[in-house]
Amino acid sequence: MKETSLPPLRGNSFGRREKEKESRSGMENSHPSSQTLILHPVILPVPREDQRLSGRPKVEALRRHARRAAVFSAQCGGWPLSAMQKDAAGVPLPSNGIHWSLSHKEAFVAAVVSPRPVGIDIEKIKPVRPGMFERLADAQEWALAPHRDLAVFFRYWTAKEAVLKAEGQGLTGLSRCRVVRIIDAAHLLLEYEQALWTVMHHRIDPGHLGAVTSDHACIVWHRPEG
């Protein structure tokens, strides 16, 4: 099975910073008020020398780069992020009341910081076992999509991961996190234990996809050079 490139997501090119007002209902507001929250998800490339690492050194390098992305996100938002600690279950603890979320793959890391719970995820688009489709979503969720392919699979996967992170849950909560609406080519509406979450997708490159919980916020994606 060949790796699949994602189709372009309208209005989400890394060539410029973009803002988009989101709400839990998925409705857009073309006139965001001065009180609108602006989130600054950051994606950084992993240096090639660190991509060549293996084992513990590689994990530590990826975490270091992801935390650097979180610091950048906090600086963009003007939030006082200090120590980034996790609880015994590995869930990020708020720093000075500021929530943070990290994600990393071999080639990229991502982070976002917010004054309220938030989640971010990035994934490499690659072949998966057929049984993973059933594990990820039920028949009703798949019926929402025009196609049942890798592009949709990773939209669902990254969105659910982002929501579970925002909820402070691991993959044990996957079956309780459901896609309830495909809003458009870049947004999904999900439900987790009766709470609705809007997720915004962003294509990093033809083989990687990012997702961030974006409820009631303008999203400004950043991709600094290394």
C-alpha positions in Angstrom: 0.0 0.0 0.0 1.5 3.4 -1.0 1.7 6.4 1.2 -1.1 8.8 0.4 -0.6 12.6 0.1 -3.4 14.7 1.5 -5.3 17.0 -0.8 -4.8 20.7 -0.1 -6.8 22.2 2.7 -8.3 25.5 1.6 -7.1 28.5 3.4 -4.3 26.7 5.3 -1.0 27.3 3.5 2.1 27.6 5.6 3.3 30.4 3.3 1.5 32.9 5.5 0.0 33.3 8.9 -3.8 32.9 9.0 -6.6 33.6 11.4 -9.9 31.9 11.6 -12.7 32.4 14.1 -14.1 29.0 15.4 -17.0 28.1 17.6 -18.2 24.9 19.0 -21.2 25.0 16.6 -18.7 25.3 13.7 -20.2 28.6 12.6 -17.8 31.2 11.3 -17.9 34.9 12.4 -16.2 37.2 9.9 -16.0 40.1 12.4 -14.1 38.7 15.5 -14.3 41.1 18.5 -11.4 42.5 20.4 -12.1 39.8 23.0 -11.5 36.9 20.6 -8.9 34.5 21.9 -6.0 34.0 19.5 -4.1 30.7 19.6 -0.6 30.3 18.1 0.1 26.6 17.3 3.8 26.2 16.3 5.3 23.6 14.1 9.1 23.1 13.9 11.1 20.8 11.7 13.3 18.4 13.4 17.0 18.8 12.4 18.3 15.9 10.3 21.0 15.0 12.8 18.3 14.4 15.5 16.1 12.5 13.0 19.0 10.1 12.7 19.1 9.4 16.4 17.4 6.3 17.9 16.1 5.1 21.3 16.1 7.4 24.3 18.4 10.1 22.8 15.9 10.6 19.9 12.9 10.7 22.3 14.6 13.3 24.4 15.6 15.4 21.3 12.0 15.4 20.0 10.7 16.4 23.4 13.2 19.2 23.6 12.2 20.6 20.2 8.5 20.3 21.1 9.0 22.3 24.3 10.9 24.9 22.3 7.8 25.2 20.1 5.6 25.6 23.2 7.8 28.5 24.4 7.5 30.1 21.0 3.7 29.7 21.1 3.5 31.2 24.6 5.6 34.2 23.5 3.4 34.8 20.5 0.3 34.8 22.8 2.0 36.8 25.6 1.4 34.1 28.2 3.7 33.4 31.1 4.7 29.8 30.5 7.4 28.6 32.9 7.9 25.0 34.1 6.2 22.4 31.9 5.4 19.5 34.2 3.2 16.4 33.9 1.2 14.5 36.4 1.8 10.8 37.3 -0.3 9.8 34.3 1.7 11.9 31.9 -0.9 14.6 31.5 0.5 18.2 31.1 -0.1 20.4 34.1 -1.1 24.0 33.6 1.9 26.4 34.1 0.8 29.7 35.7 -2.7 28.8 34.8 -1.7 28.3 31.1 -2.5 25.0 29.4 -0.1 23.5 26.9 0.0 20.6 24.5 2.8 18.9 22.5 3.1 16.4 19.7 6.1 15.1 17.8 7.0 12.8 14.9 10.4 12.1 13.4 10.4 15.0 11.0 8.2 17.6 12.9 7.2 18.7 16.3 4.2 20.8 17.3 3.0 22.7 20.3 0.2 25.1 21.4 -0.4 27.1 24.5 -3.7 28.5 25.7 -5.4 30.0 28.8 -7.9 27.1 28.6 -7.6 23.4 27.9 -6.2 22.7 24.4 -4.8 19.8 22.4 -2.6 19.4 19.3 -1.5 16.4 17.3 0.6 15.8 14.2 0.8 12.5 12.3 2.6 11.1 9.3 0.3 9.8 6.6 1.2 6.2 6.1 -0.5 2.8 5.5 -2.4 1.4 8.5 -3.9 -2.1 9.1 -7.5 -2.4 7.9 -8.7 -3.2 11.5 -7.5 0.3 12.6 -10.4 1.9 10.7 -12.9 0.0 12.9 -10.9 0.8 16.0 -10.8 4.5 15.2 -14.5 5.2 14.4 -17.8 3.4 14.1 -20.0 3.0 11.0 -22.0 6.1 11.8 -18.8 8.2 11.9 -17.5 6.8 8.7 -20.9 7.4 7.0 -20.2 11.2 7.4 -17.2 11.0 5.0 -17.5 10.8 1.2 -14.6 8.4 1.2 -13.1 5.9 3.6 -9.4 6.3 2.9 -6.1 7.3 4.6 -6.7 11.0 4.2 -10.0 10.8 6.1 -8.5 8.2 8.6 -5.8 10.7 9.6 -8.2 13.6 9.8 -10.2 11.6 12.3 -7.2 10.3 14.1 -5.5 13.7 14.6 -8.8 15.3 15.6 -9.5 12.7 18.2 -6.0 12.8 19.6 -6.2 16.6 19.9 -9.5 16.4 21.7 -8.3 13.6 24.1 -5.3 15.7 24.9 -7.5 18.7 25.6 -9.6 16.6 27.9 -6.5 15.2 29.7 -7.3 11.7 28.4 -5.2 9.0 26.7 -6.2 6.6 24.0 -8.3 4.7 26.5 -10.9 7.4 25.8 -10.8 6.8 22.0 -14.2 5.0 21.9 -15.9 7.9 23.8 -14.6 10.5 21.4 -16.8 10.7 18.3 -16.8 12.7 15.1 -20.3 14.2 14.8 -19.9 16.5 11.8 -17.5 17.2 8.9 -17.8 21.0 8.8 -15.5 21.5 5.8 -12.2 20.5 4.3 -10.3 21.7 7.3 -12.7 21.4 10.3 -14.4 18.7 12.2 -16.9 18.8 15.1 -16.3 16.1 17.7 -18.1 15.1 20.9 -16.4 13.7 24.1 -18.8 12.8 26.9 -21.4 15.4 25.8 -18.8 18.2 25.3 -18.4 19.5 21.8 -15.1 20.4 20.3 -14.2 22.0 17.0 -10.9 20.9 15.5 -9.0 22.7 12.8 -6.7 20.8 10.5 -3.5 22.1 8.9 -1.5 20.3 6.2 2.2 20.5 7.1 3.5 19.0 3.9 2.1 16.3 1.5 2.8 13.6 4.0 2.0 15.1 7.4 -1.2 16.5 9.0 -1.7 18.6 12.1 -4.8 19.3 14.1 -5.6 21.6 17.0 -8.7 22.2 19.1 -9.9 25.6 18.1 -13.2 26.4 19.8 -14.1 30.0 20.0 -10.6 31.1 18.9 -8.7 32.6 16.0 -5.9 30.2 14.9 -2.6 31.7 13.7 -0.3 28.9 12.6 3.5 29.5 12.8 6.3 27.7 11.2 9.6 29.3 12.2 12.8 28.2 10.4 14.1 25.6 12.7 
